[in-house]
Amino acid sequence: MNSEELRTLQRKAIEIRRVTLDEIAHLGVGHVGGSMSVVEVLVLLYYKVLKIDPADPAWEGRDKFVMSKGHAGPSLYAILADRGFFDRSWLHTLNVGGTSLPSHCDRTRTPGIDMSTGSLGQGLSVAVGMALGHRMQGLPGRVYALVGDGDTNEGQTWEAAMSAGMFGLSNLVAFTDYNRMQIDGPSEEIMSLVDLAGRWKTFGWDVQQVDGHDLSAIDEAVKAAVAAQNARPRPAMIILETVKGKGISFAEGDYKNHNMPVSRDQAAEADRILAARLEALETQGVTT
Amino acid sequence: MTFVAPRALATAGADAPEMRAVYSQTLMDLAAEDPRIVVIDADLARANATDKFRDAYPERHVDVGVAEANMVGIAAGLSTTGMIPFPGTFSCFAGRRVFDQFFISAAYAKLNVKLTGSDPGVAATYNGGTHMAFEDIGVMRTVPGLTIYEPSDPVTLRALLRESAATYGSSYLRLHRKYIAPMYDESFEAELGKGIVVTEGSDVTLIATGAVMVPEAITAAETLEASGINAAVIDMHTVKPIDRELVVRFARATGAIVTCENHQVNSGLGAAVAEVLVEEWPVPMRRIGVHDEFGEVGTLDYLKERYGLTAQSIVAAAEAVIEQKRTMERAQ
């Protein structure tokens, strides 16, 4: 992508972080860590890659996205509101009784959400079924899925991995939000995913591993994945090296940020830093 | 004893098809009419006869190997694309192993997943305790909005399966897969949620479900008739939603109920009927079924005796519940 496009998406990533933080801070508690680590991949998908129509969320020919780590709903909601799937005023209803925006993604409540997730390990199987359904019906849409590294502890994720490889699903691209943190501590200490790329390769996937906060690197990886799938039918995995809580001053890199209370003061301070980054991007064309 | 439901002329044993063959053939008939029908197996296509479906419609059959959780998730994903998936396994795995996947990815997501669990209860015979589901109806009854049905013969299996395919929403089919003679006339069209009045009666109502227990209930009614007791028999093929109106009508008409199920009495048909009775028309009742025990190996006849799933047990329960009814009437 050219530098102007990159800058637009970088700006979007900062804005989405700010809106996501505002959603969670308005409620006072939420899944800060896992919502922030996936912002770049979601921005790339929803502003560049996915063929979707906010005016017609159920369009048959669309691409589909499964957020298998369903607790990252808040950053996806910020994007869906910005893309016009629903009104921005909904964002302050996160987890309020009767809301259309529950902390875990729910296809029955939220326009633009393709699958209900939250019980970890189930999303990739559903994405495999979607990809098979598209193949059976000759539907053009591709299926994208995002699994977490905690999600990857679940056996069902590997059942899905095995079957997607076996079925040669060339219309399925999955990402791992490899932030190396889980609720009880660093993944290396709780349940190691050492040689994660090798594990997926063994199951017959095309595998890449990139900086999950580098928008152009993710973009190149998606293009390379599709090229690899066109060359030989197989599912593609893009492992995103990410930081849990990325960009949020009080949360970044702290494994206790999975689901945490957020005070107005903390949020204001973090937002001030994000605003300064946006300013720097506008004036100097750089971001961190 | 007068049969109200149109009864098949065939006698038991003659022309009895395998229920699994009827299941697979009905899915093939449906597939010929509707391109959205798809079958998913977890290495039990041969056991459930859906290998016939696979051979007829290879492009609409998926075998995931021994991975039932993935099977249910894939079914949910297929449903999001408009397909009508029929994942199948043994009932023990349907109720226990994939409960969360079926609960969240299918039912909670309000998708259209038609899960089939075969070899229910004692029908698992030589597979024994690990495979003997006495609890699948119970766990499935806790899934909001789910339809649960257990056909008693090939005719009702065909009709109910077709209705399920035509009705949006997830369902659980408890499938007896062995040889069962048609009980009803070929033209009979059972309806989900509507119990079948097999015989009318005035002294006691036997409410049974499934291919193992409905015939036992009919045999019990014949035995009771010989001793002057007039028993109604209801084939309650749909356990959820239970036909409340029918239960109340027969509670009022006969004042005594015996439920008969190839399942534990806690949480299954007996529980569902009891819940209706205590809320709407309390009458004495007994529950024939498995009483807080695990399964074990044996022949079907051995296991039916072992767990009291016999006409003889039903007769004794009917006599006891009628006696209780009379005692209560005298006390009033």
Interface residues (C-beta under 8 A of the other chain):
Chain A: E60 K64 V66 D106 R107 T108 D114 M115 S116 G118 S119 G121 Q122 G123 L124 S125 V126 A127 V128 G129 M130 A131 L132 G133 H134 M136 Q137 L139 G155 Q156 E159 A160 M162 S163 M166 F167
Chain B: V38 E59 R60 V62 V64 G65 A67 A69 N70 V72 G73 I74 A75 A76 G77 L78 S79 T80 T81 G82 M83 P85 D100 Q101 I104 S105 Y108 A109 K110
